[in-house]
């Protein structure tokens, strides 16, 4: 009995720490984005088959277009679409695009929000010393993806979606895939625009 009494708080603390760790891992795998959607997808129409349709500017860089389309496929599948087969005509034509914009603010624009730091570091000759990091790195990256669905027979736009977020890195294909998932997470529902959504990294 005494041993249980002594170790019960320890076990409780361990459980709390473990739960916090799992929550932290989940948070690291969650992508927050702002979503905007437009269009009038016909009531009762199933997603159906699709084929990618490239703009002339995208055709000039086929390798980049291939990469973006490959990343978007999983999001289209989650929304109920399937790639067209060789012997059939697609129900919809899909245009996808991505853009990453980097901005870097002057630290003196707002000196109260200095992004430097200080701490103890080891020095080869002087031993342990205090240093002040005077580097200012306030780069921000705005990441955005867009999806446009057109009726393949008429060319009429049926649904348009844009998802965007920002962070301190440019991200990669996994983040790009998450943004495409965010863009189609509410398909075929519209508004309000913009609205916050959350998705998991693939």
Secondary structure in CASP SS format (residue, H / E / C, confidence):
PFRMAT SS
TARGET T0000
AUTHOR 0000-0000-0000
METHOD secondary structure of the structure
MODEL  1
X C 1.00
X H 1.00
X H 1.00
X H 1.00
X H 1.00
X H 1.00
X H 1.00
X H 1.00
X H 1.00
X H 1.00
X H 1.00
X H 1.00
X H 1.00
X H 1.00
X H 1.00
X H 1.00
X H 1.00
X H 1.00
X H 1.00
X H 1.00
X H 1.00
X H 1.00
X H 1.00
X H 1.00
X H 1.00
X H 1.00
X H 1.00
X H 1.00
X C 1.00
X E 1.00
X E 1.00
X E 1.00
X E 1.00
X E 1.00
X E 1.00
X E 1.00
X E 1.00
X E 1.00
X E 1.00
X C 1.00
X C 1.00
X C 1.00
X C 1.00
X C 1.00
X C 1.00
X C 1.00
X C 1.00
X C 1.00
X E 1.00
X E 1.00
X E 1.00
X E 1.00
X C 1.00
X C 1.00
X C 1.00
X H 1.00
X H 1.00
X H 1.00
X H 1.00
X C 1.00
X C 1.00
X H 1.00
X H 1.00
X H 1.00
X H 1.00
X H 1.00
X H 1.00
X H 1.00
X H 1.00
X H 1.00
X H 1.00
X H 1.00
X H 1.00
X H 1.00
X H 1.00
X H 1.00
X H 1.00
X H 1.00
X C 1.00
X C 1.00
X C 1.00
X E 1.00
X E 1.00
X C 1.00
X C 1.00
X C 1.00
X C 1.00
X C 1.00
X C 1.00
X C 1.00
X C 1.00
X E 1.00
X E 1.00
X E 1.00
X E 1.00
X E 1.00
X E 1.00
X E 1.00
X E 1.00
X E 1.00
X E 1.00
X E 1.00
X E 1.00
X E 1.00
X C 1.00
X C 1.00
X H 1.00
X H 1.00
X H 1.00
X H 1.00
X H 1.00
X H 1.00
X H 1.00
X C 1.00
X C 1.00
X C 1.00
X E 1.00
X E 1.00
X E 1.00
X E 1.00
X E 1.00
X E 1.00
X E 1.00
X C 1.00
X C 1.00
X C 1.00
X E 1.00
X E 1.00
X E 1.00
X E 1.00
X E 1.00
X E 1.00
X E 1.00
X C 1.00
X C 1.00
X C 1.00
X C 1.00
X C 1.00
X E 1.00
X E 1.00
X E 1.00
X E 1.00
X E 1.00
X E 1.00
X E 1.00
X E 1.00
X E 1.00
X E 1.00
X E 1.00
X E 1.00
X E 1.00
X C 1.00
X C 1.00
X C 1.00
X C 1.00
X C 1.00
X E 1.00
X E 1.00
X E 1.00
X E 1.00
X E 1.00
X E 1.00
X E 1.00
X E 1.00
X E 1.00
X E 1.00
X E 1.00
X C 1.00
X C 1.00
X C 1.00
X C 1.00
X C 1.00
X H 1.00
X H 1.00
X H 1.00
X H 1.00
X H 1.00
X H 1.00
X H 1.00
X H 1.00
X H 1.00
X H 1.00
X H 1.00
X C 1.00
X C 1.00
X C 1.00
X C 1.00
X C 1.00
X C 1.00
X C 1.00
X C 1.00
X C 1.00
X C 1.00
X C 1.00
X E 1.00
X E 1.00
X E 1.00
X E 1.00
X E 1.00
X E 1.00
X C 1.00
X C 1.00
END
